[in-house]
Amino acid sequence: MEKDYRFKVNLGGMIDILSNHLYSSPDVFVRELLQNAVDAINARKKSENFWPDGKITISLIEDTIIFEDNGIGLTEEEIHKFVAIIGESSKKDLISGKIEDDYIGKFGIGLLSCFMISDEINLVTRSINEESGYHWTGKPDGTYSIKRIAGEIGYGTIIYLRGKKGSEVYYNDENLVQLIRYYGLALPIPIFFNKNGSERRINESTFIWDDRSLSKNDVLAMGKEIFNEEFIDYIPMESKSAQVKGIAYIVSRKVGIKAKNSHRIYLKSMLLTEKGDNLLPEWAFFVKCIINTNLLRPTASRETFYEDDLLDKTRDELGECIIHYLSNIAVTDTEKLSQIVSIHDLAIKSLAVENDNLHKVFFDYLLFQTSQGTKSGYELRTQYKILQYTNSVDKFKQISPIFTAQDKLLINGGYVYIAELIEMLGYLHEEVKVELVNTDDVVEIMEDLTYEEEEFSYGLLKIANIVLNKFNCQASIKHFKPKEMPTLYTMDTHAMFYRDLIENKEKSRSSFGDILDGFIDEYEGSSYSNLCFNFDNPLIQKLMTLTEEVALKNAVELLYVQSLLMGHFPLRYNEMRVLNNGIISLIEWGINK
């Protein structure tokens, strides 16, 4: 006959999971106890319509922390059901089984976090629905005891935690108060710390997202107090979908795109986490937020939110708050926008490429690296009819000296978002023409030789083509500036693809190399790069008069490799040999001279 069995839980193993895997720190025991107290007080308010506001009191007597609330309390049945059974929650509606939105806690595991700092939990409670109180004692081995308390005690719950070895840091007045303020600063229920019979309130009566009496300086001062840094300005944040309110502070220092900012994210006024990564758009890495939500769903660890449609919608709405602020100061405070853009240009660029209207708002304030120095978007848009740009940093470094010498503008489009921003400018402003620079554009700004100059350079050109043929490269000679540049290496897309194929074959295993051979054969002989010699360069002038063929060949090979290095092209094996042999030859020549 089939028989049903029940799972058993190793409580010690559960505590290890909580402390080492679910919770990031034992600190969270404060949060769990605070949220249980708040939920108990809210439950009593629902039960007793005319009951005055609740109160939470925390004391530290020697090595014992005492958490006390005057909330609804627990009956004996509720103690057995909700305190002693992992995963049960006293906040569930008895009919629907759902946890109402008023409550912070949801998972029925919060009390276990206390075992991370104590070897025993003592809970004294009296429900408003019973005349007797109870004393529950729980231990980390899974055993517990419960007894009725003789005599009358007040409604609510008191929890006693005696410190265990290794948790001494939590049994210190200053540290404990700091943790309580950290998690409970924004709670609407007053929290008091009792020391030697004297109570002092340690949380705010009204917090930043609800306090309309605060001036701009007050809001900035609170941001400085919480995050310990100065801010440029702040942005009011709101999402009606998830009942989100708060403040986003604009950081006054440059922040990397991958930086993980510290935030203060609250759930029903209880601090949930400092990680706001999944609550804000990816591009909003330049703000630090103090935000409260009433409807987003926390994960079991209560340190982030579930990814769902509501979170997606909330993220979009909070992003719109930041965009609205930036768009507004573009009209009302251009000086402040310039300051923000100069520090957080990457974030602004990421916004501008996503939206045509934002591109028009922000482009003039952005800065661009060009062959004529740094230019603002406004200068590019208003002072140039044709804007030429590269799509890689290496190509810009390689050819920008030529554009500079010719007094022509070239924009470095190799950095993230720059090429897209320049391309968008072309179709958003018809009066501006945008061009991606290719090999032909570079050749066009070079001057052809006269017939006499061609005659003079014929010997060098002949030897160069013979030497460079093994590298699938052709030689040419032109006039171009600056004259200090002896050569310029260029290639079209076919030649670049062929070079990549050869490089990959040299690095690949034999089986994959055989596959590449088919592609290499297709491009062999038809994909040539170009090494252009500068007729005006003093070294090239000397080479054109050199009659020793061996020395001329060596010079051409070294200039070829040097031009590759100047263009930031990786050297292939045969090119590396040329470089090594050339260096050795120079050393031997110097020794033997």
Stockholm file with secondary structure:
# STOCKHOLM 1.0

chainA/1-593         MEKDYRFKVNLGGMIDILSNHLYSSPDVFVRELLQNAVDAINARKKSENFWPDGKITISLIEDTIIFEDNGIGLTEEEIHKFVAIIGESSKKDLISGKIEDDYIGKFGIGLLSCFMISDEINLVTRSINEESGYHWTGKPDGTYSIKRIAGEIGYGTIIYLRGKKGSEVYYNDENLVQLIRYYGLALPIPIFFNKNGSERRINESTFIWDDRSLSKNDVLAMGKEIFNEEFIDYIPMESKSAQVKGIAYIVSRKVGIKAKNSHRIYLKSMLLTEKGDNLLPEWAFFVKCIINTNLLRPTASRETFYEDDLLDKTRDELGECIIHYLSNIAVTDTEKLSQIVSIHDLAIKSLAVENDNLHKVFFDYLLFQTSQGTKSGYELRTQYKILQYTNSVDKFKQISPIFTAQDKLLINGGYVYIAELIEMLGYLHEEVKVELVNTDDVVEIMEDLTYEEEEFSYGLLKIANIVLNKFNCQASIKHFKPKEMPTLYTMDTHAMFYRDLIENKEKSRSSFGDILDGFIDEYEGSSYSNLCFNFDNPLIQKLMTLTEEVALKNAVELLYVQSLLMGHFPLRYNEMRVLNNGIISLIEWGINK
#=GR chainA/1-593 SS CCCCCCCCCCHHHHHHHIIIIICSCTTHHHHHHHHHHHHHHHHHHHHCTTCCCCCEEEEEETTEEEEEECSCCCCHHHIIIIISSTTCCTTBCTTTCCBCTTCSCCSSCGGGGGGGTEEEEEEEEECTTCSCEEEEEECTTSCEEEEEESSCCCSEEEEEEEECTTCGGGSSHHHHHHHHHHHHTTCSSCEEEEETTEEEECSCSSCTTTCTTCCHHHHHHHHHHHHSSCEEEEEEEEETTTTEEEEEEEESSCCCTTCCCEEEEEETTEEEEEECTTTSCTTCTTEEEEEEESSSCBCTTSSSBCCSHHHHHHHHHHHHHHHHHHHHHHHHCHHHHHHHHHHSHHHHHHHHTTCHHHHHHHGGGCEEEETTEEEEHHHHHHHCSEEEEESSHHHHHHHHHHHHHTTCCCEECCSTTHHHHHHHHHHHCTTCEEEECCHHHHHHTSBCCCHHHHHHHHHHHHHHHHHHGGGTEEEEEEBCSCTTCCEEEECCHHHHHHHHHHHHHHHSCHHHHHHHHHHHHHHTTTCCEEEEEETTSHHHHHHTTCCCHHHHHHHHHHHHHHHHHHTTCCCCHHHHHHHHHHHHHHHHHHHHC
#=GC SS_cons         CCCCCCCCCCHHHHHHHIIIIICSCTTHHHHHHHHHHHHHHHHHHHHCTTCCCCCEEEEEETTEEEEEECSCCCCHHHIIIIISSTTCCTTBCTTTCCBCTTCSCCSSCGGGGGGGTEEEEEEEEECTTCSCEEEEEECTTSCEEEEEESSCCCSEEEEEEEECTTCGGGSSHHHHHHHHHHHHTTCSSCEEEEETTEEEECSCSSCTTTCTTCCHHHHHHHHHHHHSSCEEEEEEEEETTTTEEEEEEEESSCCCTTCCCEEEEEETTEEEEEECTTTSCTTCTTEEEEEEESSSCBCTTSSSBCCSHHHHHHHHHHHHHHHHHHHHHHHHCHHHHHHHHHHSHHHHHHHHTTCHHHHHHHGGGCEEEETTEEEEHHHHHHHCSEEEEESSHHHHHHHHHHHHHTTCCCEECCSTTHHHHHHHHHHHCTTCEEEECCHHHHHHTSBCCCHHHHHHHHHHHHHHHHHHGGGTEEEEEEBCSCTTCCEEEECCHHHHHHHHHHHHHHHSCHHHHHHHHHHHHHHTTTCCEEEEEETTSHHHHHHTTCCCHHHHHHHHHHHHHHHHHHTTCCCCHHHHHHHHHHHHHHHHHHHHC
//
